[in-house]
Amino acid sequence: STSSFGGAVRDVLAKRPVRILNNHAEIYATTAFCGASMYLVARAVGMPFKIRVISGFSTAVSMRIAAHFYDIRLPSKPSVR
């Protein structure tokens, strides 16, 4: 999540469209959120620390790999002209 926010700040300061919110970019913040959520769920059910880390990390990485290979993007509202 920190790297996603850092990238957003970079894009704002560079006066570019924020990459993590741009529908032409791969999904970043969503995968980080899902990885963190998986970690929290594993913690809530009492999993050991190593299992929590592995489950959160593997969730985020798997989603990023799927997004890359299958061109998965968040839905976006069509632009009106």
A tleap script that builds the chain and sets N, CA, C and O, in Angstrom:
source leaprc.protein.ff14SB
mol = sequence {
  NSER THR SER SER PHE GLY GLY ALA VAL ARG
  ASP VAL LEU ALA LYS ARG PRO VAL ARG ILE
  LEU ASN ASN HIE ALA GLU ILE TYR ALA THR
  THR ALA PHE CYS GLY ALA SER MET TYR LEU
  VAL ALA ARG ALA VAL GLY MET PRO PHE LYS
  ILE ARG VAL ILE SER GLY PHE SER THR ALA
  VAL SER MET ARG ILE ALA ALA HIE PHE TYR
  ASP ILE ARG LEU PRO SER LYS PRO SER VAL
  CARG
}
set mol.1.N position { 0.812 -1.192 0.000 }
set mol.1.CA position { 0.000 0.000 0.000 }
set mol.1.C position { 0.859 1.260 0.000 }
set mol.1.O position { 0.517 2.251 -0.646 }
set mol.2.N position { 1.975 1.220 0.727 }
set mol.2.CA position { 2.848 2.393 0.799 }
set mol.2.C position { 3.423 2.729 -0.570 }
set mol.2.O position { 3.521 3.899 -0.940 }
set mol.3.N position { 3.805 1.691 -1.323 }
set mol.3.CA position { 4.358 1.955 -2.647 }
set mol.3.C position { 3.280 2.500 -3.590 }
set mol.3.O position { 3.576 3.318 -4.462 }
set mol.4.N position { 2.055 2.060 -3.422 }
set mol.4.CA position { 0.961 2.588 -4.248 }
set mol.4.C position { 0.753 4.066 -3.970 }
set mol.4.O position { 0.584 4.861 -4.895 }
set mol.5.N position { 0.765 4.440 -2.677 }
set mol.5.CA position { 0.584 5.839 -2.314 }
set mol.5.C position { 1.770 6.672 -2.795 }
set mol.5.O position { 1.588 7.791 -3.275 }
set mol.6.N position { 2.973 6.136 -2.672 }
set mol.6.CA position { 4.161 6.847 -3.153 }
set mol.6.C position { 4.102 7.094 -4.645 }
set mol.6.O position { 4.494 8.160 -5.120 }
set mol.7.N position { 3.611 6.110 -5.389 }
set mol.7.CA position { 3.455 6.281 -6.831 }
set mol.7.C position { 2.408 7.327 -7.162 }
set mol.7.O position { 2.570 8.089 -8.115 }
set mol.8.N position { 1.341 7.371 -6.388 }
set mol.8.CA position { 0.298 8.378 -6.603 }
set mol.8.C position { 0.843 9.782 -6.351 }
set mol.8.O position { 0.569 10.708 -7.114 }
set mol.9.N position { 1.618 9.932 -5.272 }
set mol.9.CA position { 2.227 11.235 -4.970 }
set mol.9.C position { 3.173 11.645 -6.091 }
set mol.9.O position { 3.163 12.797 -6.524 }
set mol.10.N position { 3.994 10.703 -6.564 }
set mol.10.CA position { 4.910 10.981 -7.671 }
set mol.10.C position { 4.158 11.495 -8.898 }
set mol.10.O position { 4.558 12.485 -9.510 }
set mol.11.N position { 3.061 10.811 -9.252 }
set mol.11.CA position { 2.303 11.204 -10.437 }
set mol.11.C position { 1.662 12.577 -10.267 }
set mol.11.O position { 1.633 13.370 -11.209 }
set mol.12.N position { 1.151 12.860 -9.076 }
set mol.12.CA position { 0.544 14.177 -8.829 }
set mol.12.C position { 1.603 15.271 -8.936 }
set mol.12.O position { 1.375 16.298 -9.574 }
set mol.13.N position { 2.762 15.053 -8.311 }
set mol.13.CA position { 3.827 16.061 -8.363 }
set mol.13.C position { 4.365 16.250 -9.784 }
set mol.13.O position { 4.791 17.346 -10.149 }
set mol.14.N position { 4.344 15.189 -10.575 }
set mol.14.CA position { 4.811 15.278 -11.963 }
set mol.14.C position { 3.706 15.741 -12.909 }
set mol.14.O position { 3.918 15.846 -14.117 }
set mol.15.N position { 2.525 16.016 -12.352 }
set mol.15.CA position { 1.367 16.473 -13.130 }
set mol.15.C position { 0.990 15.488 -14.237 }
set mol.15.O position { 0.693 15.869 -15.369 }
set mol.16.N position { 1.014 14.188 -13.859 }
set mol.16.CA position { 0.606 13.119 -14.769 }
set mol.16.C position { -0.639 12.454 -14.207 }
set mol.16.O position { -0.915 12.585 -13.014 }
set mol.17.N position { -1.401 11.741 -15.038 }
set mol.17.CA position { -2.537 10.986 -14.495 }
set mol.17.C position { -2.020 9.968 -13.476 }
set mol.17.O position { -0.993 9.328 -13.702 }
set mol.18.N position { -2.723 9.821 -12.370 }
set mol.18.CA position { -2.297 8.886 -11.332 }
set mol.18.C position { -2.386 7.472 -11.886 }
set mol.18.O position { -3.464 7.006 -12.253 }
set mol.19.N position { -1.248 6.794 -11.943 }
set mol.19.CA position { -1.163 5.501 -12.614 }
set mol.19.C position { -2.053 4.442 -11.989 }
set mol.19.O position { -2.681 3.661 -12.705 }
set mol.20.N position { -2.120 4.402 -10.645 }
set mol.20.CA position { -2.919 3.349 -10.023 }
set mol.20.C position { -4.417 3.563 -10.226 }
set mol.20.O position { -5.208 2.642 -10.021 }
set mol.21.N position { -4.807 4.768 -10.626 }
set mol.21.CA position { -6.222 5.064 -10.874 }
set mol.21.C position { -6.540 5.126 -12.359 }
set mol.21.O position { -7.708 5.239 -12.731 }
set mol.22.N position { -5.532 5.056 -13.210 }
set mol.22.CA position { -5.700 5.161 -14.650 }
set mol.22.C position { -6.158 3.815 -15.197 }
set mol.22.O position { -5.543 2.789 -14.906 }
set mol.23.N position { -7.223 3.806 -15.980 }
set mol.23.CA position { -7.754 2.538 -16.470 }
set mol.23.C position { -6.867 1.902 -17.538 }
set mol.23.O position { -7.125 0.768 -17.942 }
set mol.24.N position { -5.824 2.605 -18.010 }
set mol.24.CA position { -4.922 2.028 -18.997 }
set mol.24.C position { -3.762 1.291 -18.341 }
set mol.24.O position { -2.975 0.647 -19.035 }
set mol.25.N position { -3.643 1.370 -17.035 }
set mol.25.CA position { -2.555 0.716 -16.302 }
set mol.25.C position { -3.060 -0.565 -15.658 }
set mol.25.O position { -4.260 -0.745 -15.454 }
set mol.26.N position { -2.129 -1.447 -15.344 }
set mol.26.CA position { -2.495 -2.660 -14.633 }
set mol.26.C position { -2.926 -2.296 -13.211 }
set mol.26.O position { -2.620 -1.213 -12.712 }
set mol.27.N position { -3.629 -3.205 -12.583 }
set mol.27.CA position { -4.108 -2.939 -11.228 }
set mol.27.C position { -2.968 -3.097 -10.227 }
set mol.27.O position { -2.223 -4.076 -10.270 }
set mol.28.N position { -2.840 -2.131 -9.334 }
set mol.28.CA position { -1.810 -2.170 -8.304 }
set mol.28.C position { -2.436 -2.118 -6.920 }
set mol.28.O position { -2.231 -3.021 -6.108 }
set mol.29.N position { -3.193 -1.072 -6.650 }
set mol.29.CA position { -3.751 -0.875 -5.314 }
set mol.29.C position { -4.705 -1.999 -4.941 }
set mol.29.O position { -4.758 -2.392 -3.775 }
set mol.30.N position { -5.451 -2.521 -5.885 }
set mol.30.CA position { -6.396 -3.597 -5.603 }
set mol.30.C position { -5.664 -4.853 -5.148 }
set mol.30.O position { -6.100 -5.517 -4.207 }
set mol.31.N position { -4.554 -5.183 -5.808 }
set mol.31.CA position { -3.810 -6.374 -5.417 }
set mol.31.C position { -3.179 -6.189 -4.035 }
set mol.31.O position { -3.147 -7.128 -3.240 }
set mol.32.N position { -2.682 -4.996 -3.747 }
set mol.32.CA position { -2.110 -4.724 -2.424 }
set mol.32.C position { -3.196 -4.831 -1.352 }
set mol.32.O position { -2.959 -5.397 -0.284 }
set mol.33.N position { -4.367 -4.298 -1.628 }
set mol.33.CA position { -5.485 -4.373 -0.684 }
set mol.33.C position { -5.893 -5.826 -0.425 }
set mol.33.O position { -6.122 -6.217 0.720 }
set mol.34.N position { -5.982 -6.614 -1.483 }
set mol.34.CA position { -6.382 -8.019 -1.322 }
set mol.34.C position { -5.325 -8.818 -0.561 }
set mol.34.O position { -5.666 -9.669 0.260 }
set mol.35.N position { -4.054 -8.553 -0.825 }
set mol.35.CA position { -2.984 -9.222 -0.085 }
set mol.35.C position { -3.030 -8.867 1.394 }
set mol.35.O position { -2.892 -9.739 2.251 }
set mol.36.N position { -3.222 -7.596 1.689 }
set mol.36.CA position { -3.320 -7.160 3.086 }
set mol.36.C position { -4.559 -7.745 3.751 }
set mol.36.O position { -4.513 -8.134 4.918 }
set mol.37.N position { -5.653 -7.808 3.022 }
set mol.37.CA position { -6.889 -8.393 3.568 }
set mol.37.C position { -6.698 -9.872 3.882 }
set mol.37.O position { -7.171 -10.361 4.908 }
set mol.38.N position { -6.006 -10.578 2.999 }
set mol.38.CA position { -5.758 -12.001 3.242 }
set mol.38.C position { -4.906 -12.194 4.498 }
set mol.38.O position { -5.141 -13.115 5.280 }
set mol.39.N position { -3.923 -11.327 4.681 }
set mol.39.CA position { -3.101 -11.380 5.893 }
set mol.39.C position { -3.966 -11.184 7.136 }
set mol.39.O position { -3.835 -11.917 8.116 }
set mol.40.N position { -4.847 -10.193 7.087 }
set mol.40.CA position { -5.696 -9.907 8.244 }
set mol.40.C position { -6.675 -11.041 8.536 }
set mol.40.O position { -6.944 -11.346 9.698 }
set mol.41.N position { -7.200 -11.657 7.503 }
set mol.41.CA position { -8.101 -12.801 7.700 }
set mol.41.C position { -7.331 -13.954 8.336 }
set mol.41.O position { -7.826 -14.598 9.262 }
set mol.42.N position { -6.117 -14.214 7.840 }
set mol.42.CA position { -5.303 -15.294 8.413 }
set mol.42.C position { -4.972 -15.000 9.878 }
set mol.42.O position { -4.936 -15.910 10.706 }
set mol.43.N position { -4.734 -13.736 10.189 }
set mol.43.CA position { -4.457 -13.364 11.587 }
set mol.43.C position { -5.701 -13.553 12.452 }
set mol.43.O position { -5.612 -14.015 13.590 }
set mol.44.N position { -6.862 -13.190 11.903 }
set mol.44.CA position { -8.109 -13.299 12.657 }
set mol.44.C position { -8.453 -14.744 13.001 }
set mol.44.O position { -9.059 -15.005 14.040 }
set mol.45.N position { -8.073 -15.680 12.143 }
set mol.45.CA position { -8.373 -17.091 12.418 }
set mol.45.C position { -7.244 -17.779 13.177 }
set mol.45.O position { -7.301 -18.984 13.423 }
set mol.46.N position { -6.204 -17.006 13.551 }
set mol.46.CA position { -5.154 -17.538 14.413 }
set mol.46.C position { -4.022 -18.270 13.720 }
set mol.46.O position { -3.347 -19.086 14.349 }
set mol.47.N position { -3.797 -18.007 12.458 }
set mol.47.CA position { -2.693 -18.655 11.745 }
set mol.47.C position { -1.342 -18.144 12.265 }
set mol.47.O position { -1.243 -17.006 12.722 }
set mol.48.N position { -0.312 -18.980 12.194 }
set mol.48.CA position { 1.026 -18.532 12.598 }
set mol.48.C position { 1.536 -17.415 11.680 }
set mol.48.O position { 1.079 -17.268 10.546 }
set mol.49.N position { 2.486 -16.638 12.189 }
set mol.49.CA position { 2.990 -15.475 11.465 }
set mol.49.C position { 3.471 -15.820 10.057 }
set mol.49.O position { 3.111 -15.137 9.099 }
set mol.50.N position { 4.271 -16.861 9.922 }
set mol.50.CA position { 4.810 -17.226 8.592 }
set mol.50.C position { 3.701 -17.545 7.598 }
set mol.50.O position { 3.783 -17.169 6.429 }
set mol.51.N position { 2.677 -18.231 8.057 }
set mol.51.CA position { 1.546 -18.572 7.184 }
set mol.51.C position { 0.794 -17.307 6.779 }
set mol.51.O position { 0.364 -17.184 5.632 }
set mol.52.N position { 0.633 -16.371 7.705 }
set mol.52.CA position { -0.051 -15.100 7.385 }
set mol.52.C position { 0.712 -14.345 6.310 }
set mol.52.O position { 0.117 -13.847 5.353 }
set mol.53.N position { 2.028 -14.259 6.465 }
set mol.53.CA position { 2.847 -13.529 5.497 }
set mol.53.C position { 2.799 -14.211 4.134 }
set mol.53.O position { 2.626 -13.552 3.108 }
set mol.54.N position { 2.950 -15.512 4.130 }
set mol.54.CA position { 2.923 -16.253 2.863 }
set mol.54.C position { 1.564 -16.117 2.179 }
set mol.54.O position { 1.504 -15.948 0.962 }
set mol.55.N position { 0.485 -16.189 2.937 }
set mol.55.CA position { -0.850 -16.089 2.326 }
set mol.55.C position { -1.097 -14.697 1.753 }
set mol.55.O position { -1.638 -14.574 0.654 }
set mol.56.N position { -0.715 -13.654 2.473 }
set mol.56.CA position { -0.895 -12.297 1.951 }
set mol.56.C position { -0.032 -12.035 0.741 }
set mol.56.O position { -0.504 -11.487 -0.256 }
set mol.57.N position { 1.241 -12.422 0.817 }
set mol.57.CA position { 2.171 -12.221 -0.288 }
set mol.57.C position { 1.737 -12.997 -1.527 }
set mol.57.O position { 1.721 -12.453 -2.631 }
set mol.58.N position { 1.386 -14.267 -1.343 }
set mol.58.CA position { 1.009 -15.079 -2.505 }
set mol.58.C position { -0.288 -14.589 -3.143 }
set mol.58.O position { -0.454 -14.677 -4.360 }
set mol.59.N position { -1.200 -14.078 -2.334 }
set mol.59.CA position { -2.435 -13.517 -2.892 }
set mol.59.C position { -2.124 -12.312 -3.782 }
set mol.59.O position { -2.609 -12.226 -4.910 }
set mol.60.N position { -1.315 -11.384 -3.269 }
set mol.60.CA position { -0.991 -10.180 -4.035 }
set mol.60.C position { -0.205 -10.514 -5.302 }
set mol.60.O position { -0.506 -9.995 -6.376 }
set mol.61.N position { 0.787 -11.369 -5.178 }
set mol.61.CA position { 1.614 -11.718 -6.344 }
set mol.61.C position { 0.799 -12.478 -7.384 }
set mol.61.O position { 0.921 -12.217 -8.580 }
set mol.62.N position { -0.029 -13.413 -6.936 }
set mol.62.CA position { -0.869 -14.170 -7.877 }
set mol.62.C position { -1.811 -13.253 -8.642 }
set mol.62.O position { -2.013 -13.419 -9.845 }
set mol.63.N position { -2.385 -12.288 -7.940 }
set mol.63.CA position { -3.288 -11.345 -8.615 }
set mol.63.C position { -2.534 -10.484 -9.625 }
set mol.63.O position { -3.047 -10.220 -10.712 }
set mol.64.N position { -1.323 -10.044 -9.280 }
set mol.64.CA position { -0.534 -9.232 -10.214 }
set mol.64.C position { -0.151 -10.035 -11.453 }
set mol.64.O position { -0.202 -9.526 -12.572 }
set mol.65.N position { 0.230 -11.288 -11.247 }
set mol.65.CA position { 0.588 -12.149 -12.382 }
set mol.65.C position { -0.624 -12.370 -13.275 }
set mol.65.O position { -0.518 -12.273 -14.497 }
set mol.66.N position { -1.775 -12.667 -12.676 }
set mol.66.CA position { -3.001 -12.859 -13.466 }
set mol.66.C position { -3.372 -11.581 -14.211 }
set mol.66.O position { -3.776 -11.640 -15.372 }
set mol.67.N position { -3.242 -10.436 -13.562 }
set mol.67.CA position { -3.563 -9.160 -14.216 }
set mol.67.C position { -2.656 -8.921 -15.410 }
set mol.67.O position { -3.096 -8.414 -16.442 }
set mol.68.N position { -1.399 -9.283 -15.269 }
set mol.68.CA position { -0.451 -9.077 -16.373 }
set mol.68.C position { -0.748 -10.009 -17.549 }
set mol.68.O position { -0.846 -9.557 -18.690 }
set mol.69.N position { -0.890 -11.299 -17.275 }
set mol.69.CA position { -1.049 -12.270 -18.349 }
set mol.69.C position { -2.431 -12.256 -18.986 }
set mol.69.O position { -2.564 -12.558 -20.172 }
set mol.70.N position { -3.461 -11.912 -18.221 }
set mol.70.CA position { -4.822 -11.917 -18.747 }
set mol.70.C position { -5.373 -10.519 -18.988 }
set mol.70.O position { -6.564 -10.352 -19.251 }
set mol.71.N position { -4.506 -9.516 -18.898 }
set mol.71.CA position { -4.876 -8.121 -19.157 }
set mol.71.C position { -6.105 -7.712 -18.341 }
set mol.71.O position { -7.059 -7.144 -18.871 }
set mol.72.N position { -6.059 -8.012 -17.050 }
set mol.72.CA position { -7.178 -7.681 -16.153 }
set mol.72.C position { -7.035 -6.236 -15.702 }
set mol.72.O position { -5.964 -5.813 -15.268 }
set mol.73.N position { -8.110 -5.492 -15.808 }
set mol.73.CA position { -8.137 -4.102 -15.405 }
set mol.73.C position { -9.423 -3.845 -14.624 }
set mol.73.O position { -10.401 -4.580 -14.756 }
set mol.74.N position { -9.406 -2.811 -13.826 }
set mol.74.CA position { -10.629 -2.436 -13.138 }
set mol.74.C position { -11.604 -1.832 -14.146 }
set mol.74.O position { -11.179 -1.193 -15.108 }
set mol.75.N position { -12.901 -2.027 -13.937 }
set mol.75.CA position { -13.860 -1.418 -14.858 }
set mol.75.C position { -13.781 0.104 -14.751 }
set mol.75.O position { -13.520 0.662 -13.685 }
set mol.76.N position { -14.010 0.743 -15.866 }
set mol.76.CA position { -13.981 2.204 -15.870 }
set mol.76.C position { -15.226 2.728 -16.566 }
set mol.76.O position { -15.843 2.065 -17.400 }
set mol.77.N position { -15.554 3.922 -16.190 }
set mol.77.CA position { -16.718 4.594 -16.773 }
set mol.77.C position { -16.301 5.129 -18.160 }
set mol.77.O position { -15.264 5.781 -18.285 }
set mol.78.N position { -17.097 4.857 -19.180 }
set mol.78.CA position { -16.740 5.370 -20.508 }
set mol.78.C position { -16.739 6.892 -20.517 }
set mol.78.O position { -17.575 7.536 -19.882 }
set mol.79.N position { -15.792 7.446 -21.242 }
set mol.79.CA position { -15.719 8.918 -21.313 }
set mol.79.C position { -16.843 9.443 -22.189 }
set mol.79.O position { -17.208 8.829 -23.192 }
set mol.80.N position { -17.377 10.573 -21.803 }
set mol.80.CA position { -18.479 11.222 -22.535 }
set mol.80.C position { -17.909 12.402 -23.301 }
set mol.80.O position { -17.200 13.238 -22.739 }
set mol.81.N position { -18.216 12.461 -24.558 }
set mol.81.CA position { -17.736 13.583 -25.380 }
set mol.81.C position { -18.879 14.347 -25.939 }
set mol.81.O position { -18.675 15.327 -26.656 }
savepdb mol mol.pdb
quit
